[in-house]
């Protein structure tokens, strides 16, 4: 039985058994004179420390991308919360306000389905619509901005953080591509 520490140590080792096949891309038929993989940049001719550093850098970037994608998921949940909040908060008002609230709720629902295609534009649009709506409704009722202030700050903050996460994912994917 292998302990957790031994298993972690084994994972950190880079073992190249076949020198004509590169570690990550599995491209075959390359000569011993090739120092770097033409597909992924893996330092085949480097020492174990360089190879380990390459693998760790790739794993780190992939882990960061996954973390930021989780933040996009939280932002998507906030789109649904904003849709529900807007749908329920206008139900006791007159007909025009009810229709406007339902249109805004529908906008947030549609944006939640658009997150995977273009996350930055989705959350930028959501933030603009949300803040504009809050400011517009404050013109009619100055106390509107104070009601549910904590929830409003949380929603706007989640949208802005999700925008930041979307930009960071784009940057990390470019770094990963350069690393590949």
N, C-alpha and C positions, 0 to 999 in steps of 0.2 A: 504494500500500500504506500503510495507516494503522498507526502505531506503537501500542504498548500504552498509552503515556501519553496520546496523542491520543484513543484510544478511551475511556479512563477519563474524560477531560475531556468528551467528547461525551455520555457516560452521565449525567454530573452536571447537564447542562443540562435545563431544563424547557421544553419547547416546546408551547405551546397554539396549535394552528392554527385550531381552530373554537371560538369563545367561547360558543356555545350548547350545547356538549357538554362535560361535566366530564371531567377527566383520568382518574380511576380508575373511576368508576362507569359512565361512558359514558351517563349520563342525558341525553336530548335534550329540546329544547324549553324550556329555561330562559332567562330573560332576562338582559340585561347588568347589571341591578341586583342580581342574586344574587351575594353575596360568597363564601359557602361552599356546597359541595355538600351537599344535604340527606341524601344516602346515606352518604357517606364523610367529610365534613368537610373535603375538600380546599379550600384557600384560593384559589379561582378569582380573587377580586378582589385578592389579595395580590400582593406583588412576587415576583420570581423567587427571592429568598433565602428567603422564607416558604414558597413552594411546594417548594423543594428541601429545606428542613428537615422539612416534612411527609413527603415521600417517604423521606428518610433515616431518620426515626424509625420509619416503618412497616417498612422493610427491616430495620432493626436488631432490632426486636421479633420479626419473623418468623425472622431468623437465630438469635436466642437461643432461640426455641421449638424450632427444628430441632436445635440443640445439646443442649437438655434432652431432646428425644425420643430422641436418640442415647444419652444416659445411661440412659434407660428401657430401651433395647435391651440395653445392657450389663448392666443389672439382670436382664433376662429371661434372659440367658446365665448369670448367676450362679444363678438358680433351677434351671436345668438342671444346673449343676455341683453345687449342693447336693443335687439329687435323685440324681445319679450317686454322689456322695461317700457319701451315706447308704445307698444301695443296696449299694455294694461294701464298706463298712466293717463291715456286720453279717453278712456272708455266712458267716463261720466260727463264729458263735456258735450258741447253741441255737435251737430252733424259734421260741420266743416272741420273742426278740430279732430274729430274721430277719424275722418277720411285721411287727413294729413298725417296723423299718427300711424295709421295703417300703411300708408305709402312709404313712410320712413322705415317702418318695421320691415316691409317687403324689400326695401333697398338693402337693409342690413342682411336679410336672409340671402338675397341674390349675391351680395358680396361674399358671404361665407362660402358659397360654392365656387367663387372665383379665386380663392386664396391659392390653390395649387398652381394655377396658370401664371399669375403675376402677383406675388404676395406684396411687394412694395407698393404697387399702384393700388391694390385692394385696400391696404390699411391707410394709405394716404387719403384715398377717397372717403373711407369710413371716418377718419379723423376730421376731415373738412366738413362732411355732412353733419357729423355729430356736434362739433363746435358751432357751426353756423346755425343749426337748429336751436341749440341752447341759447345762443345770443339773440336769435330772432324772437324766441318765446319770452325772453327777458324784457324785450321792448314792450310787450303787452302786459306782463306781470313781473314787476321788479323783484318780487320775492321768489320767483321761479328758480332763479340761479342758486338760492340758498337751500331750497328743498332738495333733499337727497344729494347733498353736496359731496359726501364721501363716495357715493356710488358714481357720480359724474366724474370725479377725479380719477377713480379707479379705471373707468372705461376709457377715458382719454389717455391716461397713462399706459394702459395696456395696448391701445392702438399705436401710440408713439413708440413703445418698446418693440412691438411687433414689426414696425417699419425698420427700426434699427436692426433687428434680427434678420430681416429679409436682406438688407444691404450687407450685413456681415456674412450671410450664407453665400451671396454672390462673390464676395472677396475671397472667402475660404475656398470656394470651388475653383476660382482662378488660381489660387496658390497650389491647390491639389493638382490642377492640370499642369502647372509649371513643374511641380515635383514629379509628376508622372513623366 
